[in-house]
Amino acid sequence: MCQESLKPTSFSLSNPHKVQMMQKMKSEDTPNVYHLIMQNIRKLHIKWYLMHQQGQLFRLQNQIKLQLLRLGLNLCLDQHKQSYVN
């Protein structure tokens, strides 16, 4: 009697309807899960690419600012030299 109570009664794969439902759910879920995973990977790749591009733009922006400062400094030095010459 004790052994009978240990047997699983709530879930049994012997019922063909339950087996069909499980297989149907599994076959329906698998492409959706795969699709979601691939979609998330694409999103992460796009996000990484945009961050990489943003980093490159930030470096270019800093290079331009530095070159403008150098040009401004050179112009100031040239004007200063010319004021001594004149």
PyMOL commands that set and color helices and strands:
alter all, ss='L'
color gray80, all
select helices_A, chain A and resi 2-6+16-85
alter helices_A, ss='H'
color red, helices_A
deselect
rebuild
show_as cartoon
